[in-house]
Amino acid sequence: MKRQDRATRRQFLRRATAATAGALSLPYLVPSSVLGRAGAVAPSNQIVMGCIGTGGQGSGNMRAFMGQADVRVVAVCDVDRGHREGAKNAVDKHYGNQDCAAYNDFRELVARNDVDAVSIGTPDHWHALTSIAAAKAGMDIYCEKPLVNSVGEGRAVCNAVKANKVILQTGSHERSNNNGRHACELVRNGRIGKLHTVRVNLPHEQGHHQQVLKMEEASEMPPTGPPPEGFDYDFWLGHTPMVPYTGMRCHFWWRFILAHGGGEMTDRGAHVIDIGQLGAGKDDTGPVEIEASGWHDTKGLFDAFFKYKFVNTFADGLKMIGTTDQPRGVRFEGDRGWIMVHIHGCGLEASDPKRQEPQGDDGHRRDRPPHGHDLPPEQHRHAGRPQAQVGPGQ
């Protein structure tokens, strides 16, 4: 059922309630919360939501949505029984009932005609298929980053969103940090002159990076065996090649395997590159030329690229250069200086501290940029509180 059909259903229910109340000979009393009073949101004005993928990030997003008065989560889905049951219990506890439906197959969830939107927190190789299915069902979508694993998947998702007139947002929360947005505003207002280069640094310096890299340099394969009870491994693999189960493939480590993720390039790279796009004013476009080289192991389990360099050239000559250099973050270089945003946390550096405008304790500017170019609110969401923002065809 399409979104417009659900709206019609809600109108019908409101009319039916009014007609029934008018027909009663005695006063008909309903709780004020049903009418949206006493600080509550009327059920007819709530966004009914399902959550697909309820592991670490997926369950965190689910709890964030449940924390909003105008959202009601009614269904969860995960191929891991432990994740699925944990999510259902959390939802039922939050609402004080046992009403939350739990599914192993996301297709059963998107087949419901009472769900307005879905939150998707699956491994990356399922992002495109679940987003497209939700779009075709007329549901708005919040999907974790990276939105997809390939250009082809990205076009398919955009086409589905546009064709079905739904709203989609991808979870790139680093642009919500005050200093990240502050730096982008300074760049877009000419504080470093004409921007010519954006440098994206994505080093592998964290503990889990070193563990994976050590295994890859030794071309080690972890032991395989039967999947644990309650974990639908066949469904988890989905459209990717059938391979023996190992715990090192699933539940976090998949991001370093090209069949499922893209390594650091699509993990934190989704944040760093996103801020680069925002500061350069390139949200609505992409490079016209791409060069890339790197090293990856093809014998071990983790075959994502661990050493690389890419150069993206845009139509106006701007170059975005990505490497595994330190420190992690994005550096904007103009003909009058540079500004760097560190990831995570968005600490700022600049070639000249005067390039940075003073900020108040609340993180907001005390002085406006020289041309008053503020980033519009539709390019922003509060970290940890997802909000739909991307309309059809964007």
N, C-alpha and C positions, 0 to 999 in steps of 0.2 A: 504494500500500500504506500503510495507516494505521500510526501509531506503535506501537500495540499488536501489530500483525502483525510489525513489525520486531523487537520484543522477543521474540516467540515464535521467530522465526528465530534470534536469538542464543542462546536457550536450547537450541534444537535443535543448533546447532553445538557448544555446550559439551558436551552429552550425547554427540554423535557422536564428538567428540575423546576423551572419557573412555572410551567403549566400544571405540574402535579401539585405544587404548593398552592396555586390559585384555586385548584379544584377541591381542596380539603375544606371541610366545614369548620374545623377547629384550627387554632394557630399551629403552624408547623415550625418547630424550632430546630435549627442546625447549629453546630459549633461555629464560632466566628472564624476559626482557622480554615474552614471549608471555603469561606468567602475571601480569604486572603487578609483577614484582619488579625489583630493581636500579634503583629509582627511575623505572621506566617505567610507563606506564598500559597495561593490557591492551587489545588492539584491541576486545574486546567491551564495554569500558567507555568507549570514546572516542565523542565526538559527531562524526559524519560530516557535513561541512558543504560547501555550495556557495555561491559568491559571485556575486551578480548586480549588475553595474555595477562596473567595476574601474578607474575614473578616479582622481582624486586622493584623495578621501575614501574611496571604495570600496576602493582598494588599501591605504590606510592601515589600515582596519578589518580587511582580509584578513590583513595582516601581524600585527596584534595578536592575532587569533584563532589564527594559526599559532604564535604564541609561547606558547600554553597547551598543556600536555602532554596534556590530556584532549580536545583538538580535533584533527581531521584534515581538512584541506581536500582535496577530491577533484575539484572541478569549478569552473570559472569561466565567466562569460558577460558579453559586452559587444558592442554593435553597432559599436564601433570596433575594427578589427582590431589596431591598434597597442596599445590598452589590453588587449585580450584576450590577445594573444601575450605581452605583457609580464607579465601576471598569471600565465599558465601557466608561463612560464620561472621566475618567482619561486617558485612552488609546487614545481615540479620540483627546483629547486636546493635548496630548504629540506629536502625529503625525500630527496634524492639518487636520484631516479628520473625516469622520463618518463611517469608514470601520470596526471597531471592532465588531465581532459577539458576541452575548450574549446568553447563554444557561442556562436553569434550570437543564437539565439532562446531566451529564458528558459524557454519552455514545454517545451523538450527537457530542460532541467536539472530542473525540478520533476516531470517524468514519471519520473525515476529512482526506483527502489524501495530504494536504499541510502543515501539522504541523509536525515539527521535534522533538519537546520536549515539556514537560508539567512541570509546577510548581504546586505542590499539597500542599494546605494549609487548608484542611478540618479538622473537628474534627477527633480525632484519630481513631475512629471506622470505618472511611472510607478510611484510608491510604492504607490498603492492597488491597482492591477491586479496587480502582482507579489506584494504581500503576500496578497491574496485567493487568488491561484492557489496560493501556497505553503501557505496555511492549508488549502485544500481538498485538497491532497496530503498533509496530515497532518504538515507540517513546522513546527517552531518557527521564529521569525522575529526577527532583529535588523534594524530598518529605520532608516535615517538620518532625522534631523529635516529639515523638518517631516514628520510622518507622512503627512499628506494635504494637499490644496489646498482642500478644501471640507467643510462639515458632512456633506453627503450621502456623500462618499467615506469620511469618518470612521466613520459609522454602518455602512456596508457592511463596512469592515475589522473593526470590533468584532463585528459579527454573524457574520462568517466565523470569527473567532478563537474565539468562544463556541461556535458550532455544531460546530466540528471539534476542540474541546478541546485547542488548542495554546497555546503561550506566545509572547507578543510583547513586545518592548521597543523603544522608540524612542530614538534617540541624543541625549538632552539632557544633555550632559556637564557643563554649568556647575553643575548642582546637586551635582556631586561635589566642587567646590572647597570647601576647609575653611571659608573665611570666608563663602561663600554659605550653607552649611548652618548655620554658627554664627549668622548673622544671622536666619535663619528660625527657629531654635530660640529665640532671644531674643524675637522677635515672638510666637511661639506660646506663650511662657511669660509674656506680659504685661509685658515690660520697658518697653514704650512705652505701656502702658495698653490700652484697648480700640481695636483696629484699626478705622479707618473709611475709609481711602483708600490705595490702592496706585497709585503713579504709575510708568508705564512710559515711559522715554525712549529713542527710537530715531532719533538723528540720522544724517544722511548726510554724514559728515565725512571719510571715507577717500578715497584717491586714485581708486579705480575708481568710487566713488559720484559724484565730481565729473565724471569723464569721461562717464558715462552721463547725468547730469543736464544737462551742457552740450549733449549731442546732443539730448536731449529738449526743452530750451528752444528749440532751433533747429529742432525737428521734422525732424532729419536722418535719412535712411535710408541705411544702409551699402550698398555695392555687392553685387550677387548674382551667382551663377555656379554651375557644377556642383560637387557635393560632392566632396571628395577621395577618391581611390581607397582602398578598404578601409573606408569609413564608410557604413554602411547608413542613410542619411538618412531614407528612407521609414519604416523601423522605428522610428527615433529619434522621428519625429513621432508615430507611432502613431495615437491617437484624436483628436489635436489637428488643427486645420485645415491643409490642404496649402498650403504657401507656398514661394516660392523659397528656395533655400539661401543663407545668408550665414554666414560664420564667427562673426559677432557674435551669432548666435542660439544657437549650441551651445557646449559646453565652457566653462562658467562663466557666460556672459552670459545664459543662459536664465532665470536667477532674477529678472531684471528685466522679464520678459515674462509677462503674466497667463495666457496659454495654457499656460505651463510652470511658473511659480513665482508668488510673491506679493511680490517685492521684499524690502525690509528687514523688513517685517512678518512674513514667514515665514522669513527667513534668521536673523539674530540675534534677531529677535523671538521665535522659538521658544525661545531660551534665557531672554531677559529675562522674558517672560510666564510661562514655566514656573517661574522662581524666585518670581515674584509669587504664582502659584497655590500653590506649596509653602509659602511663609511665611504665607499666609492660611488654610492648611488646606483648600484647595478642590480637591485632586487628584481627588476623586471626584464633583465637581459642576461646574456652569458657570453663567454669568449667566442671569438670567431676562429681561433687557432689554438691548438693544444699540443704541447710537446711534453713527453714524460719518459723517464728512465729510472731504473731501480734494481734492487736485488731482492729476490725471495727464494726460499727453499722449496723444491718440488718433491723432495723425498720424505720429509717428515709430515706430521699432521697439520702443522700451522704454516700455511703457504701464502699468507698475506705478505705484502711488501713491507719490509722493515727498514730499508734504506731506499730513498727515492729523491727525485727532484722533478718538479713539474713547472712548466711555464705556460700560463694562460694569457693570451693576448686578446684584448677587446678591440672593438671596431675603432675606438678613438685613440688607439695606441697604448692605453694603459696595460701594464703587465702585472699579473699576480704570480709570484714566484714562491713555490712551496718546497721546503726541505725538512730534514730531520734535525736541523740546527737548534741549539739552545738560544734563549729561553723560550718556552712554549708561549705562543701568542701571535699577534698580528701587528706588523709595523707599517705605518703609512708614511711614504716618503714623497715630499713635494719639492719644488724648487726653492723653498724658503725654510726648509727644516723637516723634522720628522716627529711623529707621535707613535708610541707603542702601547698596546693594551695587552696585559698578561692574562693568561687563562690557566687555571680558574681564579676567580676573585677580582679580575679586571683591575689590577694595579696599573698605574699610568707612569710612563716616562716620556720625556720630550727632549729634543735637541736643545731647546731653550725653555726653561720653566715658565717664561712669560707667555709661551704658546698655550699654556693651560690657564683657563680662567679659574678664579677662586670658586670654591663650592662651600655651601653651608653644611652644618652638621647633619642635616637631613638628606644630604646628597644632591640637593637641587641647586641649580646655578643661582648665583647672586647677580651676575651680569649676563645679559643676553649676547649671543654671538653677533658679530658686526653687521651681518645682513639679516638677522632675525630668523634664520632658517632652522626652525624646530622640526625634529622628526615627528611625524604624525602619530597619534596614539594607536592607529591600526597596525603599526609595525612593532607593537610592543605587547608583551603580556607579563604579568607579575610572576616571578619565579615561584614555582610550586603551586601556582593557581592558574591552570590552563584556561584560556579564553579563546573562543572561535574568532578568527580574524580574516581568513583568506576567502574571498568570494569566488563565484564561478568564473572560470577562464583565466584566473590570475596565476 
